[in-house]
C-alpha cells in the first residue's frame, strides 16, 4: 500500500490545482470540500461540488417517483421528479456489488451534477443509505491508496482517509449508465 498526497490523487483523477506563475500554491486551492456518501456495502468519497442537493426518501411525494418495473436497467430504479424535471435514480450498490437495496423511508437521494456524457441531462440521482458527512481534504493530507485504480465497475479507486476505507466513484462510468437508461426510456 503506497502513501500519496491528495495532490497526487487529483492528478490520477484528472483534477488540477491551479498554481501562480511564481510556482506558489494559493492556500484556498489546497482544500477540497468533500462528502462521504454511505451506500450499503461501502462509503463513497465525492467532491462537494458534484452534489446539487440531498433529499429524504421518506419525504418524497408518491408522484415524484416512477419505478421502472420492466427491469430494463438493473442499475436504475426509475425516474424521480426533481425541480420540474425527470432524472434517473441509480443504485451505486447494484453497479458495485450487484445488489440493489430495498427502497426504504430511511434512505437518502443524492442529486448529482452531470458533467460528462450525461451533461445534457444536467443531473442524476444516487440512492444512499444515510446522510452524507462533510469532510475537508487538504493537499497536505496524506491518503493511503489501498490498490491501483479499481477494476470494479463504477469505482475509480479505493483509498483510506483517516483510517477509513472509501471508494472514489468513476463519474464517467456512472454517467454512461445514466445515458444508457435514458436511451432505453426513449426507445
C-alpha positions in Angstrom: 0.0 0.0 0.0 1.5 3.3 -1.0 1.1 6.7 0.6 0.2 9.6 -1.6 -0.6 13.2 -1.1 -4.0 14.4 -2.1 -2.3 16.5 -4.9 -1.2 13.2 -6.5 -4.7 11.8 -6.2 -6.0 14.7 -8.1 -3.6 14.0 -10.9 -4.9 10.5 -11.0 -8.5 11.7 -11.2 -7.7 14.4 -13.8 -8.1 17.2 -11.3 -5.7 20.1 -11.4 -4.7 22.6 -8.7 -4.0 26.0 -10.2 -0.7 27.5 -9.4 0.5 31.1 -9.7 3.2 31.9 -12.2 5.8 32.1 -9.3 5.1 28.5 -8.5 3.4 29.2 -5.2 0.2 27.5 -4.4 -2.8 29.6 -3.4 -3.8 28.2 0.1 -7.5 28.4 -0.8 -6.9 25.8 -3.6 -5.3 23.4 -1.2 -8.6 22.3 0.3 -11.3 20.2 -1.3 -14.7 20.2 0.4 -15.9 16.6 0.1 -18.7 14.4 1.1 -18.7 10.8 2.4 -21.8 9.1 1.0 -22.7 5.8 2.7 -24.0 3.1 0.4 -25.0 -0.4 1.5 -21.5 -2.0 1.4 -19.2 0.9 1.1 -18.6 4.7 1.6 -18.1 7.0 -1.4 -15.8 10.0 -1.4 -17.1 12.7 -3.7 -16.2 16.4 -4.1 -19.0 18.5 -2.6 -19.4 20.4 -6.0 -20.6 17.1 -7.5 -23.7 17.2 -5.3 -26.6 19.6 -6.0 -28.9 18.5 -3.2 -29.7 15.7 -0.7 -33.3 14.6 -0.3 -35.0 12.3 2.2 -36.6 9.4 0.5 -39.5 9.2 3.0 -40.4 12.9 2.3 -40.9 12.4 -1.4 -44.4 12.6 -2.8 -45.8 9.4 -4.3 -46.0 11.1 -7.7 -42.3 12.1 -7.6 -41.0 8.5 -8.4 -41.8 6.4 -11.4 -40.4 3.0 -10.8 -39.1 1.1 -13.8 -40.9 -2.2 -13.4 -39.6 -3.6 -16.8 -36.2 -4.3 -15.3 -34.6 -2.8 -18.5 -31.7 -1.4 -16.5 -30.6 -3.4 -13.4 -28.8 -0.3 -12.0 -31.7 2.2 -12.2 -34.8 2.2 -10.0 -36.6 4.5 -12.4 -37.1 8.2 -12.6 -37.6 10.9 -9.9 -39.1 14.3 -10.4 -36.8 17.0 -9.0 -37.3 20.7 -9.6 -39.7 20.1 -12.5 -37.5 17.7 -14.4 -37.3 13.9 -14.5 -33.9 12.4 -13.6 -32.8 8.8 -13.4 -32.4 7.3 -9.9 -29.3 5.0 -9.8 -28.2 2.3 -7.4 -24.5 2.5 -6.9 -24.7 -0.7 -4.9 -26.1 -2.5 -8.0 -23.2 -1.2 -10.1 -20.6 -2.0 -7.5 -21.8 -5.3 -5.9 -24.8 -6.4 -8.0 -27.2 -5.9 -5.0 -29.9 -3.3 -5.2 -31.1 -2.1 -1.7 -34.8 -2.3 -1.0 -36.4 1.1 -1.1 -36.9 2.3 2.5 -38.1 5.5 4.0 -34.7 6.0 5.8 -32.8 6.2 2.5 -31.4 9.4 1.1 -31.4 10.6 -2.5 -28.2 12.5 -3.6 -28.8 14.7 -6.7 -25.6 14.7 -8.6 -24.4 17.3 -11.2 -23.8 15.6 -14.5 -20.6 16.8 -16.2 -19.5 14.1 -18.6 -21.6 12.2 -21.1 -24.9 12.9 -19.3 -24.2 16.6 -19.1 -27.1 17.4 -21.4 -29.4 15.9 -18.8 -28.0 18.1 -16.1 -28.5 15.8 -13.2 -29.0 12.2 -12.0 -29.7 10.8 -8.6 -27.9 8.2 -6.4 -29.6 6.3 -3.6 -27.5 6.3 -0.4 -28.2 4.6 2.9 -27.6 7.5 5.2 -27.0 11.3 5.3 -23.7 12.4 3.8 -20.9 13.5 6.1 -18.8 16.6 5.2 -15.1 16.3 5.0 -12.5 18.9 4.1 -9.4 17.4 2.5 -6.2 19.4 2.1 -3.4 18.8 -0.3 -1.1 18.4 2.6 -3.1 15.5 3.9 -1.9 12.0 3.1 -4.2 9.4 1.9 -3.3 5.7 1.5 -4.1 4.0 -1.8 -5.4 0.5 -1.0 -4.9 -0.6 -4.6 -4.1 0.6 -8.0 -7.1 2.1 -9.9 -10.0 -0.2 -9.4 -11.2 -2.8 -11.8 -14.7 -2.7 -10.3 -17.3 -1.0 -12.4 -18.3 2.4 -11.1 -15.2 2.7 -8.9 -12.1 4.7 -9.9 -10.1 3.9 -6.8 -10.1 2.6 -3.2 -8.4 5.0 -0.7 -8.1 5.3 3.1 -9.0 8.6 4.6 -8.3 8.9 8.4 -8.1 5.1 8.5 -11.5 4.6 6.9 -11.7 2.8 3.5 -13.6 4.8 1.0 -14.3 4.5 -2.7 -13.8 7.2 -5.3 -16.6 6.7 -7.8 -16.0 6.7 -11.5 -18.3 9.5 -12.5 -17.8 8.9 -16.2 -18.9 5.3 -15.8 -21.9 6.4 -13.7 -23.0 8.8 -16.4 -22.7 6.1 -19.1 -25.2 4.1 -17.1 -27.4 7.2 -16.9 -27.3 7.7 -20.7 -28.0 4.0 -21.3 -31.0 4.2 -19.0 -32.2 7.4 -20.7 -31.9 5.7 -24.1 -33.9 2.7 -23.0 -36.7 5.1 -21.8 -36.9 6.8 -25.2 -36.9 3.6 -27.2 
